[in-house]
Amino acid sequence: MNRPTRTVLLFTLAALPIGQAHGVLLQEFLFSDPVGTNIVATSNSVASGQPWYDDVQGDLAGLATNGLGQYDTALKTNTATGDAFIDVMPDVTSGAVYGVMELTYAFDELTFDSAEPEDIRLALLSLGSVGSSTIAAEFQITRTSATELAISGNAVGAVGSGATGIPAVVLPGGLTASTPLIAVVAANLDTDIFSISFSTDSGVSFTTMGGGKLDPARNFLQVRMRLNNDLSQDNVLIDRVAISTHNPFPGALPSIPEPSCAAIALVCVGAIAAGRRRRVRR
């Protein structure tokens, strides 16, 4: 590759939006903090990552890490919606985004309340204001009966103009996941599509639920983890929450296509080809 061609390639890659030239791990919480650490004090393993902050309602008060690498939700005895947020800086406005949660649980069959079902969500939000609810894409794990849990995309079926949700699928294993369930919301901000995937075998394989559409006007500025209703009898332990712009389980999890990258790559190929033609003409 001659110098002009190499320069074109380097400048083209540099012009890619964040996370597209190379996939970037934006946030990662492994909850390996000392026992009793509140969500807002847990460590982000990404040096440039942001901390959690919880909602102003205080509905996550008392919840903390257990000293075993898990965030323990058993102290949530209220039926309110408890939210924790992470600001994403810089904003992600194009390309692929993956939100991952790994959790184990053992829900109590005798405590099911259809009026107040347990509910765990991870959302990619499109506004960075405190306590925002402007969803770009979200997965929701919900107690649907005394013996079943289901996972769906976008709680109300559609969020924003032109958006469509992903219908619920019953999770295997009933009320128990002794091996961490891995749930992933994957969104492409260029094509305005998203999918929900889950794994019950430590990421060896995934079931993917596709077909969701995003509001084209929405980007990704904030993360929201939502714990809803009384979880005190359910032994829900969150092992990991991570956000990245690359496929976190390549080869097992289907990637969200990134056409903007492909188009720029074609420009690079064209520049290389042109450079080769110029060398032949000399």
C-alpha positions as CSV (number, residue, x, y, z in Angstrom):
1,M,0.0,0.0,0.0
2,N,1.5,3.4,-1.0
3,R,1.6,6.4,1.3
4,P,-1.4,8.3,-0.1
5,T,-3.6,5.2,-0.1
6,R,-2.5,4.4,3.5
7,T,-3.3,8.0,4.5
8,V,-6.8,7.8,3.0
9,L,-7.4,4.5,4.9
10,L,-6.2,5.9,8.3
11,F,-8.2,9.1,8.0
12,T,-11.3,7.1,6.9
13,L,-11.1,4.8,9.9
14,A,-10.5,7.8,12.2
15,A,-13.7,9.4,10.9
16,L,-15.8,6.4,12.0
17,P,-18.1,7.2,14.9
18,I,-17.1,5.9,18.3
19,G,-17.0,2.2,18.6
20,Q,-17.1,1.4,14.9
21,A,-13.4,1.4,13.9
22,H,-12.8,-0.9,16.9
23,G,-15.5,-2.2,19.2
24,V,-15.5,-0.4,22.5
25,L,-16.5,-1.7,26.0
26,L,-18.2,1.4,27.3
27,Q,-19.3,0.3,30.8
28,E,-18.9,-2.9,32.8
29,F,-19.9,-3.6,36.4
30,L,-18.8,-7.0,37.8
31,F,-20.0,-6.2,41.4
32,S,-16.8,-7.6,42.9
33,D,-16.9,-4.8,45.5
34,P,-16.8,-5.4,49.3
35,V,-20.0,-6.7,50.8
36,G,-22.6,-4.0,51.5
37,T,-21.5,-1.7,48.6
38,N,-24.5,0.4,47.4
39,I,-25.2,0.6,43.6
40,V,-23.8,4.1,43.3
41,A,-20.5,3.1,44.9
42,T,-19.9,0.0,42.8
43,S,-16.8,0.0,40.6
44,N,-16.8,0.3,36.8
45,S,-14.1,-1.9,35.4
46,V,-13.8,0.4,32.4
47,A,-11.4,3.2,33.3
48,S,-13.3,5.8,31.3
49,G,-16.7,4.4,32.4
50,Q,-19.3,6.3,34.4
51,P,-20.7,5.4,37.8
52,W,-24.3,4.5,38.5
53,Y,-26.7,7.0,40.1
54,D,-30.0,5.9,41.5
55,D,-33.4,7.6,41.1
56,V,-34.5,10.3,43.4
57,Q,-37.2,8.1,44.9
58,G,-34.8,6.0,46.8
59,D,-36.6,2.7,45.9
60,L,-33.2,0.9,45.8
61,A,-32.3,1.8,49.3
62,G,-30.6,-1.0,51.1
63,L,-29.7,-3.1,48.0
64,A,-26.0,-3.8,47.9
65,T,-23.3,-6.2,46.8
66,N,-23.0,-9.5,48.6
67,G,-19.2,-9.8,48.6
68,L,-19.4,-12.7,46.1
69,G,-19.4,-10.7,42.9
70,Q,-23.1,-10.1,42.8
71,Y,-25.6,-7.2,43.3
72,D,-28.2,-8.6,45.7
73,T,-31.8,-7.4,45.2
74,A,-33.3,-9.3,48.1
75,L,-33.6,-6.1,50.2
76,K,-36.1,-4.6,47.7
77,T,-39.3,-5.1,49.8
78,N,-41.3,-2.3,48.2
79,T,-43.6,-2.6,45.2
80,A,-42.3,0.6,43.6
81,T,-40.1,1.0,40.5
82,G,-36.4,1.3,41.5
83,D,-34.1,2.7,38.8
84,A,-30.4,3.2,38.5
85,F,-28.8,5.1,35.6
86,I,-25.4,5.5,33.9
87,D,-24.6,8.5,31.7
88,V,-22.8,7.5,28.5
89,M,-20.1,9.9,27.4
90,P,-19.5,10.6,24.6
91,D,-23.0,10.0,23.2
92,V,-23.4,7.1,20.8
93,T,-25.3,8.2,17.7
94,S,-24.6,5.6,15.1
95,G,-23.5,1.9,14.7
96,A,-24.2,-1.0,17.0
97,V,-24.8,-1.0,20.8
98,Y,-25.1,-4.1,23.0
99,G,-26.5,-4.1,26.6
100,V,-25.8,-7.2,28.6
101,M,-27.0,-8.4,32.0
102,E,-26.0,-11.7,33.6
103,L,-28.1,-12.8,36.6
104,T,-29.1,-15.8,38.6
105,Y,-32.5,-16.2,40.3
106,A,-34.8,-18.5,42.2
107,F,-38.3,-17.0,42.3
108,D,-40.7,-18.1,45.0
109,E,-43.7,-19.8,43.5
110,L,-45.9,-18.9,46.5
111,T,-45.4,-15.1,46.3
112,F,-46.7,-14.4,42.8
113,D,-49.0,-11.4,42.6
114,S,-50.5,-10.8,39.2
115,A,-51.2,-7.1,40.1
116,E,-47.6,-6.5,41.1
117,P,-45.4,-8.9,39.0
118,E,-41.6,-8.9,39.5
119,D,-39.9,-7.1,36.7
120,I,-36.2,-6.6,35.7
121,R,-35.2,-4.4,32.8
122,L,-32.1,-3.0,31.0
123,A,-32.8,0.0,28.7
124,L,-30.8,2.0,26.3
125,L,-32.2,5.5,26.8
126,S,-32.2,8.4,24.3
127,L,-32.1,11.3,26.7
128,G,-29.3,12.1,29.2
129,S,-31.5,14.0,31.7
130,V,-31.9,12.7,35.3
131,G,-34.5,10.0,35.5
132,S,-35.2,9.9,31.8
133,S,-37.7,7.4,30.4
134,T,-37.1,8.0,26.7
135,I,-36.3,4.5,25.6
136,A,-34.4,3.6,22.4
137,A,-34.4,-0.2,23.1
138,E,-35.0,-2.3,26.2
139,F,-35.3,-5.9,27.4
140,Q,-37.8,-6.8,30.1
141,I,-37.8,-10.0,32.2
142,T,-41.3,-10.3,33.8
143,R,-42.9,-12.8,36.1
144,T,-46.0,-13.9,34.1
145,S,-47.4,-16.6,36.3
146,A,-46.7,-18.5,39.5
147,T,-44.4,-20.8,37.5
148,E,-43.1,-18.8,34.5
149,L,-40.9,-15.9,33.5
150,A,-40.9,-14.2,30.1
151,I,-38.5,-11.9,28.2
152,S,-39.7,-9.3,25.7
153,G,-38.4,-6.2,23.9
154,N,-39.8,-2.8,25.0
155,A,-42.3,-3.1,27.8
156,V,-45.3,-1.5,26.0
157,G,-44.7,-3.0,22.6
158,A,-43.6,0.2,20.9
159,V,-41.6,3.2,22.1
160,G,-41.5,6.4,20.0
161,S,-42.5,7.2,16.4
162,G,-42.4,4.2,14.1
163,A,-41.1,1.9,16.8
164,T,-42.3,-1.7,17.3
165,G,-41.6,-4.1,20.1
166,I,-40.7,-7.8,20.4
167,P,-43.3,-10.1,21.7
168,A,-42.6,-12.0,25.0
169,V,-41.1,-15.5,25.0
170,V,-41.2,-17.8,28.0
171,L,-37.8,-18.3,29.5
172,P,-36.7,-22.0,29.9
173,G,-36.0,-23.3,33.4
174,G,-39.2,-22.0,35.0
175,L,-38.4,-19.9,38.1
176,T,-34.8,-20.9,38.5
177,A,-31.5,-20.0,36.8
178,S,-28.7,-21.5,38.8
179,T,-26.3,-20.9,35.9
180,P,-26.5,-17.2,35.0
181,L,-29.0,-16.2,32.4
182,I,-27.4,-13.8,30.0
183,A,-29.8,-11.3,28.5
184,V,-28.7,-9.0,25.6
185,V,-30.4,-6.0,24.0
186,A,-28.7,-5.2,20.7
187,A,-29.5,-2.1,18.7
188,N,-28.3,-0.7,15.4
189,L,-28.7,3.1,15.3
190,D,-28.1,3.3,11.6
191,T,-30.8,0.8,10.5
192,D,-33.1,1.5,13.4
193,I,-33.5,-2.2,14.3
194,F,-33.0,-4.1,17.6
195,S,-33.1,-7.6,18.9
196,I,-33.3,-9.4,22.2
197,S,-31.2,-12.5,22.9
198,F,-30.7,-14.8,25.9
199,S,-28.4,-17.7,26.8
200,T,-28.8,-20.3,29.5
201,D,-25.5,-22.1,28.9
202,S,-23.0,-19.4,29.8
203,G,-22.9,-17.8,26.4
204,V,-22.2,-20.9,24.4
205,S,-25.4,-20.4,22.4
206,F,-28.2,-17.8,22.2
207,T,-31.8,-17.7,21.4
208,T,-32.4,-14.4,19.5
209,M,-35.8,-12.6,19.2
210,G,-35.5,-10.1,16.3
211,G,-37.9,-7.8,14.5
212,G,-37.9,-4.8,16.8
213,K,-37.7,-1.3,15.3
214,L,-36.4,1.9,16.9
215,D,-37.7,5.4,16.6
216,P,-35.2,6.8,13.9
217,A,-34.8,10.0,16.0
218,R,-33.4,8.2,19.0
219,N,-29.7,7.7,19.9
220,F,-28.0,6.3,23.0
221,L,-27.1,8.6,25.8
222,Q,-27.9,6.7,29.0
223,V,-28.4,3.3,30.6
224,R,-31.2,2.4,32.9
225,M,-31.5,-0.7,35.1
226,R,-35.0,-1.1,36.5
227,L,-36.0,-3.4,39.3
228,N,-39.8,-3.3,39.8
229,N,-42.0,-4.6,42.6
230,D,-41.1,-6.8,45.7
231,L,-38.0,-9.0,45.1
232,S,-37.4,-10.0,48.7
233,Q,-38.3,-13.6,48.3
234,D,-36.8,-14.2,44.8
235,N,-33.0,-14.4,45.4
236,V,-32.3,-12.3,42.2
237,L,-28.5,-11.8,42.0
238,I,-27.1,-9.7,39.2
239,D,-23.6,-10.8,38.3
240,R,-22.7,-8.4,35.5
241,V,-24.0,-5.4,33.6
242,A,-22.0,-4.3,30.5
243,I,-22.5,-1.9,27.5
244,S,-20.4,-2.2,24.4
245,T,-20.3,-1.2,20.7
246,H,-18.9,-4.6,19.7
247,N,-20.5,-8.1,19.8
248,P,-19.8,-9.3,23.4
249,F,-20.2,-13.0,22.3
250,P,-18.8,-13.3,18.8
251,G,-19.6,-16.6,17.1
252,A,-22.5,-17.3,19.5
253,L,-24.5,-14.1,19.4
254,P,-25.7,-12.8,16.0
255,S,-24.3,-9.4,15.3
256,I,-26.4,-6.4,14.5
257,P,-25.3,-5.4,11.0
258,E,-23.4,-2.1,10.7
259,P,-24.0,-0.8,7.1
260,S,-22.4,2.5,7.8
261,C,-19.1,0.7,8.5
262,A,-19.5,-1.5,5.4
263,A,-20.1,1.6,3.3
264,I,-17.0,3.3,4.7
265,A,-15.0,0.1,4.2
266,L,-16.0,0.1,0.5
267,V,-14.6,3.6,0.3
268,C,-11.4,2.3,1.7
269,V,-11.3,-0.5,-0.7
270,G,-11.9,1.9,-3.6
271,A,-9.1,4.1,-2.4
272,I,-6.7,1.1,-2.3
273,A,-7.8,0.0,-5.7
274,A,-7.3,3.5,-7.1
275,G,-3.8,3.6,-5.6
276,R,-3.0,0.2,-7.3
277,R,-4.2,1.5,-10.6
278,R,-2.0,4.6,-10.2
279,R,1.0,2.5,-9.6
280,V,0.3,0.4,-12.8
281,R,0.1,3.6,-14.9
282,R,3.5,4.8,-13.8
